[in-house]
Amino acid sequence: MSKLVTIYGGSGFVGRYVARNFAQAGWRVRVAVRRPNEAIFVRPYGVVGQVEPVLCNIRDDDSVALAMQDADAVVNCVGILNEAGKNSFDAVQAEGAGRVARIAAQQGIERMVHLSAIGADATSDSDYSRSKALGETAVLEHMPNAVILRPSVIFGAEDNFFNRFAGMARMGPFLPIVGGETRFQPVFVDDVAKAAVKAVTDEVAAGVYELGGPEVRTMRQMMAQMLDVISRRRVVLNLPFWLARIMAFGFDILQAISFGLIRNGVLTRDQLRNLRRDNVVGDDARGFAELGIKPVAMESVLPDYLWRFRPSGQYDALQKSAGNLRT
């Protein structure tokens, strides 16, 4: 019988790629999510019965333990970018990660992969980065042989980064950004998923691996590359941090007074704190090279899913070609 892996958050942006790669490697995959009826799309990743979504709340011991029962390996992909209700950064990214590791140790599971983020720092003024660091500490406390993956900003067909800014670029002549000179090392989501599978299936040394693509780009440079892909001319406006702080405060207050009914999906004060810091792989960090993976460049992937934001969508290149013939 093939081995079983439980993937917490396996229907999310990164988790679904992890699930698909494990299925392709012949594993049985249990996708642990809060709303399994909304994760039915993961089933076709494998043959009938190979990939199954199950109910789980990472804040509950019994729920986590039941989803992990009889598993040979565990992957934790659960993470949030904005707090809402009981899903605070500490509850999800610190306590939740520790809970998965503790129960995995209790059940005798030997392999665990935890998805963190570059910039995780227990002393950070960002609750996101601080909770990520606390989660890493909790994981290694209970599962010292765990592999922790720290990716930079992740791109792919379902991302909320390039898709979001490309959508904004359709609305007017200006594209506002914050942290235009902050450096990133964007990494393809499928490369992150391959790293997670390798960490379980191969003899990979335990510890932290920082994952970044082959290119280091500033926020402004990434937006310029994105605009080139979608064939739109826009003035990229780099908003000063003092102005962005006022905007973020307003959006956060709106979410608070609406009791979460209106989510701040634009910019939070916590996200703003992270935008002040570079998000690149450290000079001495282990990464893709140690995992035997050659990361994919943005330029080979962005056109595959951003074409729909072009003025004429999938026919944009055809229209340009026809225009050249007329002249």
C-alpha positions as CSV (number, residue, x, y, z in Angstrom):
1,M,0.0,0.0,0.0
2,S,1.3,3.5,-0.9
3,K,2.3,5.8,1.9
4,L,-0.1,8.5,3.2
5,V,0.7,12.2,3.7
6,T,-1.6,14.7,5.5
7,I,-1.4,18.2,4.2
8,Y,-2.8,20.9,6.5
9,G,-4.1,23.7,4.3
10,G,-3.8,21.5,1.3
11,S,-6.4,23.4,-0.7
12,G,-4.7,26.8,-0.4
13,F,-2.5,28.4,-3.0
14,V,0.7,26.5,-2.1
15,G,-1.0,23.5,-0.5
16,R,-2.8,22.4,-3.7
17,Y,0.5,22.2,-5.6
18,V,2.0,20.2,-2.7
19,A,-1.0,17.8,-2.9
20,R,-0.7,17.4,-6.7
21,N,3.0,16.7,-6.5
22,F,2.6,14.1,-3.8
23,A,-0.2,12.4,-5.8
24,Q,2.1,12.4,-8.9
25,A,4.8,10.8,-6.7
26,G,2.3,7.9,-5.9
27,W,1.4,8.9,-2.3
28,R,-2.1,8.8,-0.9
29,V,-3.0,12.4,0.1
30,R,-5.2,13.6,2.8
31,V,-6.0,17.3,2.5
32,A,-7.0,18.7,5.9
33,V,-9.1,21.9,5.6
34,R,-11.8,23.8,7.4
35,R,-14.3,23.5,4.5
36,P,-13.7,20.1,2.7
37,N,-16.8,20.7,0.6
38,E,-15.0,23.6,-1.0
39,A,-11.9,21.5,-1.6
40,I,-13.4,18.9,-3.9
41,F,-11.3,20.2,-6.7
42,V,-8.2,18.4,-5.2
43,R,-9.6,14.9,-5.9
44,P,-8.7,14.8,-9.6
45,Y,-5.1,15.3,-8.7
46,G,-4.8,11.5,-8.4
47,V,-6.8,8.4,-9.3
48,V,-10.1,7.6,-7.6
49,G,-9.7,7.8,-3.8
50,Q,-6.0,8.8,-3.9
51,V,-6.6,12.4,-2.8
52,E,-9.3,13.2,-0.2
53,P,-10.3,16.4,1.6
54,V,-11.1,16.0,5.3
55,L,-12.4,18.4,7.9
56,C,-9.9,19.9,10.2
57,N,-9.4,23.1,12.3
58,I,-5.8,23.7,13.1
59,R,-6.8,25.4,16.4
60,D,-8.3,22.1,17.8
61,D,-6.2,19.2,19.1
62,D,-8.7,16.4,18.3
63,S,-9.3,17.7,14.8
64,V,-5.6,17.9,14.0
65,A,-5.0,14.4,15.5
66,L,-7.9,12.8,13.6
67,A,-6.7,14.2,10.2
68,M,-3.2,12.9,10.9
69,Q,-4.2,9.4,12.0
70,D,-2.1,6.6,10.2
71,A,-0.1,9.2,8.2
72,D,3.5,8.5,7.3
73,A,4.3,12.2,6.8
74,V,2.9,15.6,7.6
75,V,3.1,18.9,5.7
76,N,1.8,22.2,7.3
77,C,0.9,24.8,4.7
78,V,-1.5,26.8,6.9
79,G,-0.8,30.5,7.0
80,I,-2.7,33.8,7.0
81,L,-1.9,37.4,5.7
82,N,-4.5,39.2,7.7
83,E,-6.1,38.4,11.1
84,A,-9.8,37.8,11.4
85,G,-11.8,36.7,14.4
86,K,-10.2,33.7,16.2
87,N,-7.7,33.3,13.3
88,S,-5.0,35.5,14.7
89,F,-1.3,35.2,13.7
90,D,-0.4,33.6,17.0
91,A,-3.3,31.1,17.0
92,V,-2.7,30.0,13.4
93,Q,1.0,30.4,12.6
94,A,2.6,29.9,16.1
95,E,0.2,27.8,18.2
96,G,-1.3,25.9,15.2
97,A,2.1,25.0,13.8
98,G,3.3,23.8,17.2
99,R,0.1,21.8,17.6
100,V,0.7,19.9,14.3
101,A,4.3,19.2,15.3
102,R,3.4,18.1,18.9
103,I,0.7,15.7,17.7
104,A,2.9,14.4,14.9
105,A,5.5,13.5,17.5
106,Q,2.9,11.9,19.7
107,Q,1.7,9.7,16.8
108,G,5.3,8.7,15.9
109,I,5.4,10.3,12.5
110,E,9.0,10.7,11.4
111,R,8.8,13.3,8.6
112,M,7.3,16.8,8.8
113,V,7.6,19.8,6.5
114,H,6.6,23.2,7.7
115,L,6.0,26.2,5.4
116,S,7.2,29.4,6.9
117,A,8.5,32.6,5.2
118,I,11.7,34.5,4.6
119,G,11.9,37.2,7.2
120,A,10.6,35.1,10.1
121,D,12.0,36.8,13.2
122,A,10.9,36.5,16.8
123,T,12.0,40.1,17.5
124,S,10.2,41.6,14.5
125,D,7.7,44.4,14.9
126,S,5.5,42.6,12.4
127,D,3.1,40.1,14.0
128,Y,3.2,38.0,10.8
129,S,7.0,37.6,10.9
130,R,7.1,37.2,14.6
131,S,4.5,34.5,14.6
132,K,6.2,32.7,11.8
133,A,9.4,32.5,13.8
134,L,7.5,31.3,16.9
135,G,5.9,28.6,14.8
136,E,9.3,27.4,13.5
137,T,10.6,27.2,17.1
138,A,7.5,25.2,18.2
139,V,7.9,22.8,15.3
140,L,11.6,22.1,15.9
141,E,10.9,21.7,19.7
142,H,8.6,18.8,19.0
143,M,10.0,17.6,15.7
144,P,13.7,18.4,15.6
145,N,14.1,16.5,12.3
146,A,11.5,18.6,10.6
147,V,12.3,20.5,7.4
148,I,11.3,24.2,7.4
149,L,10.8,26.0,4.0
150,R,11.0,29.8,3.9
151,P,9.9,31.1,0.5
152,S,10.1,34.6,-0.7
153,V,7.0,36.1,-2.5
154,I,5.4,33.2,-4.3
155,F,4.0,33.5,-7.9
156,G,1.7,31.2,-9.9
157,A,-1.6,31.0,-11.6
158,E,-3.7,31.4,-8.4
159,D,-1.4,33.9,-6.7
160,N,-2.7,37.0,-5.0
161,F,0.3,39.1,-5.9
162,F,0.7,39.5,-9.7
163,N,-3.0,38.8,-10.3
164,R,-3.9,41.6,-7.9
165,F,-1.6,44.2,-9.4
166,A,-2.4,43.2,-13.0
167,G,-6.1,43.7,-12.1
168,M,-5.4,47.1,-10.7
169,A,-3.5,48.0,-13.9
170,R,-6.7,47.8,-15.9
171,M,-8.4,50.6,-13.9
172,G,-6.4,53.7,-14.8
173,P,-3.2,55.3,-16.0
174,F,-1.5,54.9,-12.6
175,L,-0.4,51.8,-10.6
176,P,0.2,52.6,-6.9
177,I,2.6,50.5,-5.0
178,V,4.4,50.7,-1.6
179,G,8.0,49.8,-1.0
180,G,9.1,50.3,-4.6
181,E,12.8,49.8,-3.7
182,T,12.3,46.8,-1.4
183,R,13.9,43.7,-2.9
184,F,12.3,40.3,-3.4
185,Q,13.3,37.0,-4.8
186,P,10.0,35.7,-6.3
187,V,9.7,31.9,-6.4
188,F,7.4,29.7,-8.5
189,V,4.8,27.9,-6.4
190,D,5.4,24.5,-8.1
191,D,9.1,24.8,-7.1
192,V,8.1,25.3,-3.5
193,A,5.8,22.2,-3.8
194,K,8.7,20.1,-5.2
195,A,10.8,21.2,-2.3
196,A,8.2,20.0,0.1
197,V,8.0,16.6,-1.6
198,K,11.7,16.2,-1.7
199,A,12.0,17.0,2.0
200,V,9.8,14.0,2.7
201,T,10.8,11.5,0.0
202,D,14.5,12.1,-0.1
203,E,17.2,12.0,2.5
204,V,17.1,15.8,3.1
205,A,18.9,17.2,6.1
206,A,16.6,18.7,8.8
207,G,16.5,22.4,9.4
208,V,15.7,25.7,7.5
209,Y,15.8,26.2,3.8
210,E,15.2,29.6,2.2
211,L,13.6,29.4,-1.2
212,G,14.0,32.2,-3.8
213,G,13.9,32.2,-7.6
214,P,16.9,32.9,-9.9
215,E,16.1,36.7,-10.0
216,V,16.3,39.4,-7.3
217,R,13.9,42.2,-8.2
218,T,12.7,45.4,-6.5
219,M,9.0,45.9,-6.2
220,R,9.2,48.5,-8.9
221,Q,11.1,46.2,-11.2
222,M,8.5,43.4,-10.7
223,M,5.7,45.7,-11.6
224,A,7.5,46.8,-14.7
225,Q,8.0,43.2,-15.8
226,M,4.3,42.5,-15.1
227,L,3.2,45.5,-17.1
228,D,5.3,44.4,-20.0
229,V,3.7,40.9,-19.9
230,I,0.2,42.4,-19.9
231,S,1.0,44.9,-22.6
232,R,-0.1,48.0,-20.6
233,R,1.6,51.3,-20.1
234,R,1.1,52.6,-16.6
235,V,2.9,55.1,-14.4
236,V,4.1,53.2,-11.3
237,L,3.5,55.4,-8.3
238,N,5.7,54.5,-5.3
239,L,3.6,55.8,-2.3
240,P,5.7,57.2,0.6
241,F,5.5,55.1,3.7
242,W,3.9,57.9,5.8
243,L,1.0,58.1,3.4
244,A,0.7,54.3,3.1
245,R,0.6,54.1,6.9
246,I,-2.4,56.4,7.0
247,M,-4.1,54.4,4.3
248,A,-3.4,51.1,6.1
249,F,-4.7,52.5,9.4
250,G,-7.9,53.5,7.7
251,F,-8.4,50.0,6.1
252,D,-7.7,48.3,9.4
253,I,-10.1,50.5,11.3
254,L,-12.8,49.8,8.7
255,Q,-12.3,46.0,9.2
256,A,-12.5,46.5,13.0
257,I,-15.6,48.5,13.1
258,S,-17.4,46.2,10.7
259,F,-16.4,43.3,13.0
260,G,-14.6,41.6,10.1
261,L,-17.5,41.8,7.6
262,I,-15.4,44.1,5.5
263,R,-11.9,42.5,5.2
264,N,-8.9,44.6,4.6
265,G,-7.6,43.1,1.4
266,V,-5.7,46.2,0.3
267,L,-3.0,46.9,2.8
268,T,-2.6,46.3,6.5
269,R,-0.3,48.0,9.0
270,D,1.4,44.7,9.6
271,Q,2.0,44.1,5.9
272,L,3.4,47.7,5.6
273,R,6.0,46.8,8.3
274,N,7.2,43.9,6.2
275,L,7.4,46.0,3.0
276,R,10.2,48.0,4.6
277,R,12.5,45.0,4.6
278,D,14.1,43.1,1.8
279,N,12.7,39.6,1.2
280,V,15.6,37.7,-0.3
281,V,17.6,34.5,0.5
282,G,20.4,35.0,3.0
283,D,24.0,34.6,1.8
284,D,24.7,31.6,4.0
285,A,21.2,30.0,3.9
286,R,20.5,26.6,2.5
287,G,18.1,26.6,-0.4
288,F,17.2,25.0,-3.8
289,A,20.7,24.0,-4.5
290,E,20.9,21.8,-1.5
291,L,17.5,20.3,-2.5
292,G,18.7,19.6,-6.0
293,I,16.0,21.8,-7.6
294,K,16.7,24.4,-10.3
295,P,14.1,27.2,-9.7
296,V,12.0,28.6,-12.6
297,A,12.3,32.2,-13.7
298,M,9.3,34.6,-13.7
299,E,9.6,35.4,-17.4
300,S,8.8,31.8,-18.3
301,V,5.7,31.6,-16.2
302,L,4.0,35.0,-16.0
303,P,2.7,35.0,-19.6
304,D,1.0,31.7,-19.0
305,Y,-1.6,33.2,-16.6
306,L,-1.4,36.9,-16.9
307,W,-2.5,37.0,-20.5
308,R,-6.1,37.6,-19.5
309,F,-5.2,41.1,-18.2
310,R,-4.0,42.2,-21.7
311,P,-6.1,44.7,-23.5
312,S,-7.3,42.0,-25.9
313,G,-6.7,39.0,-23.6
314,Q,-5.5,35.9,-25.4
315,Y,-5.9,37.6,-28.8
316,D,-3.6,40.5,-27.9
317,A,-0.6,39.2,-29.8
318,L,-2.8,38.3,-32.8
319,Q,-4.2,41.8,-33.0
320,K,-0.8,43.3,-32.9
321,S,0.3,41.0,-35.7
322,A,-2.7,41.9,-37.7
323,G,-2.0,45.6,-37.2
324,N,1.6,45.1,-38.5
325,L,0.2,43.5,-41.6
326,R,-2.2,46.5,-42.3
327,T,0.7,48.9,-42.1
